[in-house]
Amino acid sequence: MASLLLKPFNSSLRLLTLQRLTRSLTNAPDEKKCEDLLDKKPIFIHPTAVVHPGAILGQGVSIGPFCTVGSYAKVGNACQLYPGSHIFGDTELGDNCTVLTGAIVGEDLPGRTTIGCNNIIGHHAVIGVKCQDMKYKDYTHTAGAIVVHQFCHIGSFSFIGGGSVVSQDVPRYMMVSGERAELRGLNLEGLRRCGFSAEEIKSMRKAYQKIFIPKDAKLGGIEDRLKELEHNEELSSFPVIRSMVQSIRDSFDETRRGICKFRHWSGS
């Protein structure tokens, strides 16, 4: 009996929905505007969160309970701030970043903290606090309770282990951990998850070994190893290898802090 009574109601509801949708599509000046309206995602801010009116929030941003977003912060599209996470100072988060519970990014001090796209900031991590300039690239994943020193650059597709204190640059594609973070190999699992091919990962492993675990002990310093790698026709043909070499070389610029110390680990 109930289903019979609901049928006319459901039919009317579908008709009304179709009429409204038709009017919206008819009144729109072009298809692009319709797509833009459909793609627009609302911003969610929990009632207990404190977001300064001057902060810039992208589409689809979600800010959980007891979060803080400062006046100069810029939060990219689809970023998620988990409960109790905070964004302070002149800090920019790229699109699709996740800041987990208890993490603090940036500080109300001179300087800028820049976080790229698709990064995960771990639980209770402290990023860019009491610093002047710090840069995170894209697709970086940090575990919980990590600290990153001022002026450091964290390369794309890298991973920082839990409890690490990072005082120098982390090159692209690499994994670091430790009380004074050291290179522990490539971020192999992260590379696989991000869609790098088996052939690319194999080439990166070979390159990593040539740079940090050379068979020829007389090869010289790291610049000599990078040059040898660049002249290796097989490996240098891969864009990821050229990117890795450039990331390491950039870290030895006079304005940078160098890279985290190497520690042999058979994982790579």
LUMLUMMAR-192645 format. One record per residue (C-alpha): x, z, y; residue number from 1. Coordinates in Angstrom, 2 decimals. Each point is the difference from the previous one (the first is absolute). Example, Ala and Ser with C-alpha at 12.3 -4.5 7.8 and 13.67 -1.06 7.14 Angstrom:
! residues 2
[[12.30, 7.80, -4.50], 1]
[[1.37, -0.66, 3.44], 2]
***
This chain:
! residues 268
[[0.00, 0.00, 0.00], 1]
[[2.82, 0.96, 2.41], 2]
[[1.83, -3.28, -0.69], 3]
[[-3.17, -1.95, 0.89], 4]
[[-0.31, 1.84, 3.31], 5]
[[3.68, -0.60, 0.86], 6]
[[-0.11, -3.78, -0.59], 7]
[[-1.84, -0.90, 3.27], 8]
[[2.31, 2.38, 1.93], 9]
[[3.17, -1.56, -1.48], 10]
[[-1.28, -3.50, 0.74], 11]
[[-0.74, 0.89, 3.61], 12]
[[3.41, 1.63, 0.40], 13]
[[1.79, -3.11, -1.34], 14]
[[-2.05, -2.24, 2.32], 15]
[[0.79, 2.16, 3.05], 16]
[[3.72, 0.04, -0.87], 17]
[[0.07, -3.79, -0.38], 18]
[[-1.81, -0.47, 3.34], 19]
[[2.48, 2.25, 1.83], 20]
[[2.99, -1.72, -1.63], 21]
[[-1.42, -3.43, 0.92], 22]
[[-0.48, 1.04, 3.65], 23]
[[3.54, 1.38, 0.16], 24]
[[1.51, -3.20, -1.40], 25]
[[-2.16, -2.19, 2.27], 26]
[[0.88, 1.87, 3.19], 27]
[[3.74, 0.07, -0.74], 28]
[[1.90, -2.67, 1.98], 29]
[[2.17, -1.03, -2.92], 30]
[[0.94, 0.85, -3.57], 31]
[[3.17, 1.78, 1.01], 32]
[[-1.92, 2.55, 2.04], 33]
[[-2.22, 0.75, -2.99], 34]
[[3.06, 0.49, -2.22], 35]
[[1.61, 2.26, 2.62], 36]
[[-3.14, 2.14, 0.16], 37]
[[-0.20, 0.27, -3.77], 38]
[[3.73, 0.82, -0.30], 39]
[[-0.16, 2.77, 2.60], 40]
[[0.48, 3.32, -1.73], 41]
[[-1.11, 3.28, 1.56], 42]
[[2.40, 2.80, 0.91], 43]
[[-0.58, 3.34, -1.70], 44]
[[1.14, 3.22, 1.71], 45]
[[-0.83, 3.30, -1.65], 46]
[[-1.68, 2.50, 2.37], 47]
[[2.89, 2.47, -0.39], 48]
[[2.68, -2.57, 0.87], 49]
[[1.53, -0.05, 3.50], 50]
[[0.55, -3.54, 1.31], 51]
[[1.17, -0.44, 3.59], 52]
[[-2.08, -2.48, 2.03], 53]
[[3.19, -1.88, 0.84], 54]
[[0.85, -0.72, -3.64], 55]
[[-0.51, -3.57, -1.20], 56]
[[-1.76, -0.34, -3.36], 57]
[[-0.33, -3.25, -1.95], 58]
[[-3.01, -1.13, -2.00], 59]
[[-0.87, 1.90, -3.14], 60]
[[2.20, 3.01, 0.81], 61]
[[-0.97, 3.16, -1.88], 62]
[[1.05, 3.39, 1.39], 63]
[[-0.67, 3.00, -2.21], 64]
[[-0.66, 3.68, 0.67], 65]
[[2.37, 2.01, 2.24], 66]
[[2.13, -3.04, 0.93], 67]
[[1.59, -0.50, 3.43], 68]
[[0.66, -3.31, 1.76], 69]
[[1.92, 0.22, 3.28], 70]
[[-0.54, -1.79, 3.30], 71]
[[2.69, -2.67, -0.46], 72]
[[-0.63, -0.69, -3.67], 73]
[[-0.99, -3.45, -1.21], 74]
[[-1.56, -0.13, -3.47], 75]
[[-0.35, -3.41, -1.66], 76]
[[-2.95, -1.48, -1.86], 77]
[[-1.19, 1.68, -3.22], 78]
[[2.42, 2.94, 0.29], 79]
[[-1.02, 3.22, -1.76], 80]
[[0.92, 3.47, 1.22], 81]
[[-0.59, 2.56, -2.72], 82]
[[-1.08, 3.58, 0.86], 83]
[[2.48, 1.96, 2.07], 84]
[[2.26, -2.92, 0.90], 85]
[[1.21, -0.55, 3.58], 86]
[[1.20, -2.86, 2.23], 87]
[[1.80, 1.02, 3.20], 88]
[[2.03, -1.57, 2.80], 89]
[[0.69, -3.69, 0.61], 90]
[[-0.70, -0.94, -3.61], 91]
[[-1.33, -3.26, -1.40], 92]
[[-1.39, -0.38, -3.52], 93]
[[-0.38, -3.53, -1.32], 94]
[[-3.03, -1.17, -1.96], 95]
[[-0.99, 1.53, -3.36], 96]
[[2.18, 3.10, 0.22], 97]
[[-0.90, 3.22, -1.80], 98]
[[1.08, 3.39, 1.37], 99]
[[-0.54, 2.65, -2.68], 100]
[[-0.97, 3.64, 0.46], 101]
[[2.30, 2.10, 2.16], 102]
[[2.24, -2.87, 1.15], 103]
[[1.20, -0.05, 3.62], 104]
[[1.02, -3.28, 1.63], 105]
[[1.59, -0.11, 3.45], 106]
[[0.46, 2.60, 2.73], 107]
[[-0.73, 0.38, 3.72], 108]
[[3.61, -0.70, 0.95], 109]
[[1.73, -3.00, 1.62], 110]
[[0.42, -2.86, -2.43], 111]
[[-2.18, -1.96, -2.39], 112]
[[-0.93, 0.19, -3.67], 113]
[[-1.01, -3.32, -1.52], 114]
[[-1.62, -0.23, -3.43], 115]
[[-0.59, -3.48, -1.46], 116]
[[-2.92, -1.16, -2.14], 117]
[[-1.11, 1.14, -3.47], 118]
[[2.06, 3.21, -0.02], 119]
[[-0.83, 3.27, -1.75], 120]
[[1.19, 3.22, 1.67], 121]
[[0.07, 2.76, -2.63], 122]
[[-1.44, 3.51, 0.04], 123]
[[1.60, 2.27, 2.63], 124]
[[2.57, -2.66, 0.93], 125]
[[1.57, 0.36, 3.45], 126]
[[0.74, -3.35, 1.64], 127]
[[1.45, -0.52, 3.47], 128]
[[-0.33, 3.64, 1.12], 129]
[[2.62, 1.22, 2.50], 130]
[[1.38, -3.52, 0.16], 131]
[[0.43, -2.78, 2.52], 132]
[[-0.46, -3.17, -2.02], 133]
[[-0.87, -0.69, -3.62], 134]
[[-1.28, -3.11, -1.80], 135]
[[-1.86, -0.42, -3.27], 136]
[[-0.41, -3.54, -1.33], 137]
[[-2.84, -1.32, -2.20], 138]
[[-1.08, 1.16, -3.46], 139]
[[2.11, 3.17, 0.07], 140]
[[-1.10, 2.90, -2.19], 141]
[[1.08, 3.58, 0.64], 142]
[[-0.66, 2.91, -2.33], 143]
[[-0.87, 3.46, 1.32], 144]
[[2.00, 2.43, 2.16], 145]
[[2.59, -2.48, 1.22], 146]
[[1.86, 0.08, 3.32], 147]
[[1.42, -3.06, 1.79], 148]
[[2.73, 0.34, 2.65], 149]
[[-0.29, -1.61, 3.43], 150]
[[1.20, -3.60, 0.44], 151]
[[-0.39, -0.74, -3.72], 152]
[[-1.45, -3.29, -1.26], 153]
[[-1.97, 0.03, -3.24], 154]
[[0.02, -3.46, -1.62], 155]
[[-3.00, -1.87, -1.38], 156]
[[-1.05, 0.64, -3.63], 157]
[[2.17, 3.10, -0.20], 158]
[[-0.86, 3.40, -1.49], 159]
[[1.01, 3.50, 1.14], 160]
[[-0.15, 2.70, -2.67], 161]
[[-1.72, 3.34, 0.55], 162]
[[1.87, 2.66, 1.96], 163]
[[2.60, -2.44, 1.29], 164]
[[1.83, 0.37, 3.30], 165]
[[0.84, -3.50, 1.24], 166]
[[2.82, -0.05, 2.55], 167]
[[1.00, -3.68, -0.28], 168]
[[-1.72, -3.37, -0.47], 169]
[[-1.78, -0.90, -3.21], 170]
[[0.56, -3.74, -0.71], 171]
[[-2.79, -2.29, -1.14], 172]
[[-1.24, 0.24, -3.59], 173]
[[1.93, 3.22, -0.75], 174]
[[-0.81, 3.51, -1.12], 175]
[[1.56, 3.18, 1.38], 176]
[[-0.40, 3.68, -0.75], 177]
[[1.85, 3.29, 0.35], 178]
[[0.54, 2.86, 2.43], 179]
[[2.25, -2.47, 1.81], 180]
[[-1.63, -3.17, -1.19], 181]
[[2.17, -2.32, -2.07], 182]
[[-0.63, -3.48, -1.36], 183]
[[-1.35, 0.29, -3.55], 184]
[[-0.59, -3.66, -0.75], 185]
[[-2.74, -2.52, 0.70], 186]
[[-3.64, 0.92, 0.48], 187]
[[-0.82, -1.87, -3.20], 188]
[[-3.53, 1.25, -0.54], 189]
[[-0.90, -0.59, 3.63], 190]
[[1.37, -3.55, -0.15], 191]
[[-2.07, -0.77, -3.10], 192]
[[-3.14, 1.41, 1.59], 193]
[[0.58, -2.09, 3.12], 194]
[[0.10, -3.19, -2.03], 195]
[[3.71, -0.83, -0.15], 196]
[[0.73, -2.28, -2.94], 197]
[[2.10, 1.04, -2.99], 198]
[[2.59, -2.58, 1.05], 199]
[[0.23, 1.42, 3.53], 200]
[[0.37, 3.56, -1.30], 201]
[[2.68, -1.11, -2.46], 202]
[[1.94, -1.66, 2.81], 203]
[[-0.29, 3.14, 2.15], 204]
[[1.35, 2.16, -2.82], 205]
[[3.00, -2.29, -0.35], 206]
[[0.58, 0.06, 3.76], 207]
[[-0.32, 3.79, 0.14], 208]
[[2.60, 0.38, -2.73], 209]
[[2.40, -2.38, 1.74], 210]
[[-0.29, 1.94, 3.25], 211]
[[0.00, 3.59, -1.24], 212]
[[1.41, -0.14, -3.55], 213]
[[2.59, -2.81, 0.12], 214]
[[1.98, -0.69, -3.15], 215]
[[3.02, -0.93, 2.09], 216]
[[1.23, 3.22, 1.62], 217]
[[2.34, -2.03, 2.23], 218]
[[-2.84, -1.86, 1.66], 219]
[[0.31, 2.01, 3.22], 220]
[[-2.62, 1.46, 2.31], 221]
[[-3.70, -0.65, 0.12], 222]
[[0.35, -2.90, 2.47], 223]
[[2.27, -1.82, -2.48], 224]
[[-2.62, 0.50, -2.72], 225]
[[-2.77, -1.30, 2.24], 226]
[[2.06, -3.10, 0.80], 227]
[[0.68, -0.61, -3.69], 228]
[[-3.72, 0.29, -0.69], 229]
[[-0.80, -2.51, 2.74], 230]
[[2.39, -2.48, -1.64], 231]
[[-1.59, 0.49, -3.41], 232]
[[-2.08, -3.18, -0.38], 233]
[[-2.28, 1.44, -2.69], 234]
[[-1.00, 3.16, 1.85], 235]
[[0.13, -1.18, 3.60], 236]
[[-2.66, -2.61, -0.77], 237]
[[-2.60, 2.83, -0.13], 238]
[[-1.51, 0.94, 3.40], 239]
[[-0.30, 3.64, -1.16], 240]
[[3.76, 0.17, -0.51], 241]
[[0.71, -1.39, 3.45], 242]
[[-2.47, 2.53, 1.40], 243]
[[1.68, 2.85, -1.89], 244]
[[3.45, -0.99, 1.25], 245]
[[-1.20, -0.26, 3.60], 246]
[[-1.74, 3.38, -0.20], 247]
[[3.21, 1.69, -1.15], 248]
[[2.16, -1.82, 2.54], 249]
[[-2.35, 0.86, 2.89], 250]
[[0.34, 3.69, -0.84], 251]
[[3.74, -0.13, 0.73], 252]
[[-0.55, -1.22, 3.54], 253]
[[1.65, 2.31, 2.54], 254]
[[-3.42, 1.14, 1.24], 255]
[[-1.16, 1.04, -3.50], 256]
[[0.81, 2.88, -2.34], 257]
[[1.20, -1.87, -3.10], 258]
[[-1.74, 0.22, -3.37], 259]
[[-0.64, 2.96, -2.29], 260]
[[2.94, 0.75, -2.27], 261]
[[0.00, -1.64, -3.41], 262]
[[-0.52, 2.00, -3.16], 263]
[[0.23, -1.74, -3.35], 264]
[[-3.19, 0.03, -2.01], 265]
[[-0.54, -2.15, -3.05], 266]
[[-3.62, -0.75, 1.01], 267]
[[1.16, -3.08, 1.91], 268]
***
